[in-house]
Amino acid sequence: MKFAPIIDPAVRKPAPKPVRVDLRKVFGIGTGLWAAALVIVLILVSLGHATESLIVVCASGVIIGLLLLIWEFFDRWDYRRLGL
């Protein structure tokens, strides 16, 4: 019966353990894409297009990406220090 786990929690299968992923790649690729977008927007501004608000958005993406890379470094350091 499909509703058995809802009615009786003891019937549920055990949840799988979470997978530890390398967030450096994810945050690095995202930050790189924001940096590339920032370069493109700066080129458009130099050509005379009115896209000054996009500079703020792209720069914010780069800053947030760098902050996430710093956070990931300390999170991984704690993970290794605890021996998990």
C-alpha positions in Angstrom: 0.0 0.0 0.0 1.4 3.4 -1.0 -0.1 5.2 2.0 1.4 2.8 4.6 4.5 5.0 5.3 2.2 7.9 5.9 -0.1 6.0 8.2 2.6 4.0 10.0 6.1 5.6 10.1 7.7 2.3 11.2 7.1 1.0 7.7 9.3 3.7 6.1 12.6 2.8 4.5 15.6 4.4 6.2 16.7 7.6 4.6 20.0 7.5 2.7 23.0 9.3 4.1 23.7 12.7 2.6 26.4 12.8 -0.1 29.3 15.1 0.5 29.9 17.1 -2.6 32.7 19.5 -3.6 31.1 22.9 -3.4 34.3 24.6 -4.6 33.6 23.5 -8.2 30.0 24.7 -8.0 30.8 28.1 -6.4 33.9 28.5 -8.6 31.9 28.0 -11.8 29.1 30.3 -10.7 31.5 33.0 -9.7 33.3 32.6 -13.0 30.1 33.0 -14.9 29.2 36.2 -12.9 32.7 37.5 -13.6 32.3 36.8 -17.4 28.9 38.6 -17.3 30.5 41.5 -15.5 33.2 41.8 -18.3 30.5 41.7 -21.0 28.5 44.4 -19.2 31.6 46.6 -18.8 32.2 46.2 -22.6 28.6 47.2 -23.3 28.9 50.3 -21.0 32.1 51.3 -22.8 30.2 51.1 -26.1 27.6 53.5 -24.8 24.7 51.2 -23.8 22.9 52.2 -20.6 23.4 49.2 -18.4 24.8 50.6 -15.2 22.3 48.7 -13.0 23.6 45.5 -14.5 27.1 46.3 -13.3 25.8 46.3 -9.7 24.0 42.9 -10.3 27.1 41.2 -11.8 29.5 42.7 -9.2 27.1 41.4 -6.4 27.2 38.0 -8.0 31.0 37.9 -8.0 31.1 39.2 -4.4 28.6 36.6 -3.1 30.4 33.9 -5.0 33.7 34.8 -3.4 32.1 34.9 0.0 30.6 31.5 -0.6 34.1 30.2 -1.5 35.4 31.5 1.7 32.5 29.9 3.7 33.1 26.6 1.9 36.8 26.7 2.8 36.0 27.0 6.5 33.2 24.5 6.3 35.5 21.9 4.7 38.2 22.7 7.3 35.7 22.0 10.1 34.6 18.8 8.4 38.2 17.6 8.1 39.1 18.7 11.6 36.2 16.7 13.1 37.2 13.6 11.0 33.8 13.1 9.5 
